[in-house]
Every structure is written in structure tokens, then in C-alpha cells.
Amino acid sequence: MKNILFVLILIFPVIITLFCFSKVLDMSSKLQFISEVPIAKENSRVKLYIDKHASKRRIYFFVKKDSKLIQYKREYRGLITNWRIALKNEAFVSENHLSFYTDSSKLDNDNEKPFFSLNNERKNFDYYSDVFQYVKEKYFFYLLIFCLIYVFGSGWLIDYLGGVTQHKALVILLFLDILYLIILLFW
């Protein structure tokens, strides 16, 4: 039973990572690079709006297409992500031309669309990090529930099979898994 628990504790973070990686690659295959001219809304000189005081950092801009106003919007979660996104995109607030990736499979009649990797035409680490943030936001509560079940279930099994004193290596591995999952969920 100890070997099964060891394999479970070792494999679970790998399964979660592979799930996120597959969703990022799937999402990335649907994205198309486009370039748009943003418009200032409501007599503002700003063309890229960054909500700095929101619980989630929101970045959005408006584009006029076929007499319709389309809002491209992204929400970010996480303390590190909030500040990194704000500092990176602050230079684009008054840009006359924005290039980004968006989902080409979405219908054009949507008034709000997500965008990825602002003014970055290469699919580099920043691009995949941005797509990962979107996937993490989309599946956050499912990941959180699975991780909590994993942590409490593994802790209970270790306790049931003899406790911390008999399974020190498993407890250290579980602690590292918990640390990894916290970074994965709240980064």
C-alpha cells in the first residue's frame, strides 16, 4: 500500500501539469495573430484600459468593426501576475495600433472577446504564460477542488498507514507537491 501511495503522490502533480499543458496547446492552436486600431471611448485619450484597483486585474480595449463596438478583454488573477501584467502593458496605453492573438473560432457577433500576448507576435514564453493564465482562470475551481481532495486524501492515507514518523519521505514529497500546487494555482 505504501508503494501505491508513493506513486500516487509522485504522479498527481505530473497529471495536473500534463492537463494544463494539453489545454494550453489546444488553446494555442485556435489562436490567430491579428492587428487592430483601438479607439478611445468616452472622450478619453487612453486606448488601452488597465483597471489597477480591481480584485482581478482587467485589461481591455475597444475596436470598431462594421459599426459595432467590440471589446477585447482579459482578466488576470494572482499577485505576481497582476504586477507583471500592469508593468508590461503600461507602455501600450496610448498606442494607435495593437497586435495580439485572439480565438479565431469565436463568432464575430460576440461583443466581448479575450486577447492574448499584447504586441508580441512571437509565440515565446510570455505568450504561453499568458495562455496558461487564461486556462488556469477558466478551470481554477476544478483545479482547486482536485488539489484539495488530493491534499486531504493523501494526508489522511499517510496518517491511516502509520503517520509522519513512519513515512517521512512521503510527507516530504507531499509537502513539495502542495508547494508546487500552490504556486501553480496562485502564481
C-alpha positions as CSV (number, residue, x, y, z in Angstrom):
1,M,0.0,0.0,0.0
2,K,2.9,2.3,0.7
3,N,4.2,1.9,-2.8
4,I,0.8,2.7,-4.3
5,L,0.6,5.9,-2.1
6,F,4.1,6.8,-3.1
7,V,3.3,6.5,-6.8
8,L,0.0,8.5,-6.3
9,I,1.8,11.3,-4.5
10,L,4.5,11.3,-7.2
11,I,2.2,11.1,-10.2
12,F,-0.6,13.6,-9.3
13,P,1.3,16.8,-9.9
14,V,2.5,15.4,-13.2
15,I,-1.1,14.6,-14.3
16,I,-2.2,18.1,-13.3
17,T,0.8,19.6,-15.3
18,L,0.0,17.5,-18.3
19,F,-3.6,18.5,-18.2
20,C,-2.7,22.2,-18.1
21,F,-0.1,21.7,-20.8
22,S,-2.6,20.0,-23.1
23,K,-5.2,22.7,-22.6
24,V,-2.6,25.4,-23.3
25,L,-1.5,23.7,-26.5
26,D,-5.2,23.1,-27.6
27,M,-6.0,26.8,-26.9
28,S,-2.8,28.0,-28.7
29,S,-3.7,26.0,-31.8
30,K,-7.0,28.0,-32.1
31,L,-5.4,31.5,-31.7
32,Q,-4.8,33.7,-34.6
33,F,-2.5,36.8,-34.7
34,I,-4.3,40.0,-35.6
35,S,-3.6,43.7,-35.6
36,E,-6.3,46.3,-34.8
37,V,-6.6,50.0,-34.3
38,P,-8.1,50.6,-30.8
39,I,-10.5,53.5,-30.3
40,A,-10.7,55.8,-27.2
41,K,-14.1,55.5,-25.6
42,E,-16.0,58.2,-23.7
43,N,-13.8,61.2,-24.6
44,S,-10.6,59.6,-23.3
45,R,-7.1,59.8,-24.7
46,V,-6.4,56.3,-23.4
47,K,-6.9,53.4,-25.8
48,L,-5.9,50.5,-23.5
49,Y,-7.6,50.5,-20.2
50,I,-6.0,48.8,-17.1
51,D,-8.1,48.5,-14.0
52,K,-5.5,48.8,-11.3
53,H,-7.8,48.7,-8.3
54,A,-9.9,45.7,-9.1
55,S,-9.7,42.5,-7.3
56,K,-8.7,41.0,-10.6
57,R,-6.6,43.0,-12.9
58,R,-8.6,43.7,-16.0
59,I,-7.1,45.0,-19.3
60,Y,-9.4,45.9,-22.1
61,F,-9.7,48.0,-25.3
62,F,-12.3,48.7,-27.9
63,V,-12.3,48.2,-31.6
64,K,-14.9,49.4,-34.0
65,K,-15.8,46.8,-36.8
66,D,-18.8,47.1,-39.1
67,S,-20.3,49.8,-36.9
68,K,-20.2,47.5,-33.9
69,L,-18.1,48.1,-30.9
70,I,-16.1,45.0,-29.9
71,Q,-14.4,44.9,-26.5
72,Y,-11.2,42.8,-26.2
73,K,-10.8,42.0,-22.5
74,R,-8.6,39.9,-20.3
75,E,-8.8,39.3,-16.5
76,Y,-5.8,38.2,-14.6
77,R,-5.6,36.6,-11.2
78,G,-2.6,36.3,-8.9
79,L,-0.4,38.8,-7.1
80,I,2.7,38.3,-9.3
81,T,0.7,38.2,-12.5
82,N,-1.1,41.4,-11.5
83,W,2.0,43.5,-11.2
84,R,3.8,41.9,-14.1
85,I,0.9,42.5,-16.5
86,A,0.4,46.1,-15.3
87,L,4.1,47.0,-15.7
88,K,4.4,45.3,-19.1
89,N,1.3,46.8,-20.6
90,E,1.6,50.3,-19.2
91,A,3.6,51.4,-22.2
92,F,0.7,50.5,-24.6
93,V,-2.0,52.7,-23.0
94,S,-1.9,55.3,-25.8
95,E,-0.8,53.1,-28.7
96,N,-2.5,53.7,-32.0
97,H,-2.0,50.1,-33.2
98,L,-2.3,46.9,-31.1
99,S,-1.4,43.5,-32.2
100,F,-2.5,40.4,-30.3
101,Y,-3.7,36.8,-30.5
102,T,-7.4,36.0,-30.3
103,D,-9.6,33.0,-30.8
104,S,-10.5,32.7,-34.5
105,S,-13.2,30.1,-33.9
106,K,-15.3,32.5,-31.8
107,L,-18.2,34.1,-33.6
108,D,-17.8,37.7,-34.7
109,N,-21.1,38.7,-33.2
110,D,-19.7,38.5,-29.7
111,N,-19.3,41.9,-28.1
112,E,-16.5,40.7,-25.8
113,K,-13.5,38.6,-26.8
114,P,-10.4,37.6,-24.9
115,F,-7.0,38.5,-26.2
116,F,-3.5,37.1,-25.6
117,S,0.1,38.4,-25.7
118,L,-0.3,42.0,-26.5
119,N,2.2,43.5,-29.0
120,N,4.1,40.2,-29.1
121,E,4.0,38.4,-32.4
122,R,6.3,35.6,-31.4
123,K,5.0,32.5,-29.6
124,N,7.5,32.7,-26.8
125,F,7.4,32.1,-23.0
126,D,5.3,35.2,-22.4
127,Y,2.8,34.1,-25.0
128,Y,2.4,30.6,-23.4
129,S,2.4,32.1,-19.9
130,D,-0.5,34.4,-21.0
131,V,-2.4,31.5,-22.5
132,F,-1.7,29.4,-19.3
133,Q,-3.1,32.2,-17.1
134,Y,-6.3,32.2,-19.2
135,V,-6.6,28.3,-19.0
136,K,-5.9,28.5,-15.2
137,E,-8.6,31.1,-14.8
138,K,-11.1,29.1,-16.8
139,Y,-10.5,25.8,-14.8
140,F,-9.5,27.4,-11.5
141,F,-12.2,25.9,-9.3
142,Y,-11.9,22.5,-10.8
143,L,-8.2,22.5,-10.2
144,L,-8.7,23.8,-6.7
145,I,-11.2,21.1,-5.8
146,F,-9.0,18.3,-7.2
147,C,-6.0,19.7,-5.4
148,L,-7.8,19.9,-2.1
149,I,-9.2,16.4,-2.5
150,Y,-5.6,15.2,-3.3
151,V,-4.0,17.0,-0.3
152,F,-6.6,15.9,2.3
153,G,-6.9,12.4,0.8
154,S,-3.1,11.9,0.8
155,G,-2.8,13.3,4.3
156,W,-5.5,11.0,5.6
157,L,-3.9,8.0,3.9
158,I,-0.4,8.8,5.3
159,D,-2.0,9.2,8.8
160,Y,-4.0,6.0,8.3
161,L,-0.9,4.0,7.2
162,G,1.2,4.9,10.2
163,G,1.7,8.7,10.3
164,V,4.5,11.0,9.7
165,T,7.1,9.1,11.8
166,Q,6.8,6.0,9.6
167,H,6.6,7.8,6.2
168,K,8.9,10.7,6.3
169,A,9.8,10.6,2.6
170,L,6.2,10.5,1.6
171,V,5.4,13.5,3.8
172,I,8.3,15.5,2.4
173,L,7.2,14.6,-1.1
174,L,3.6,15.6,-0.3
175,F,4.8,18.9,1.1
176,L,6.7,19.6,-2.1
177,D,3.6,18.7,-4.1
178,I,1.5,21.1,-2.0
179,L,4.0,23.8,-2.6
180,Y,4.0,23.2,-6.3
181,L,0.2,23.2,-6.5
182,I,0.0,26.5,-4.6
183,I,2.5,28.1,-7.0
184,L,0.6,26.6,-9.9
185,L,-2.8,27.9,-8.8
186,F,-2.0,31.3,-7.3
187,W,1.0,32.5,-9.4
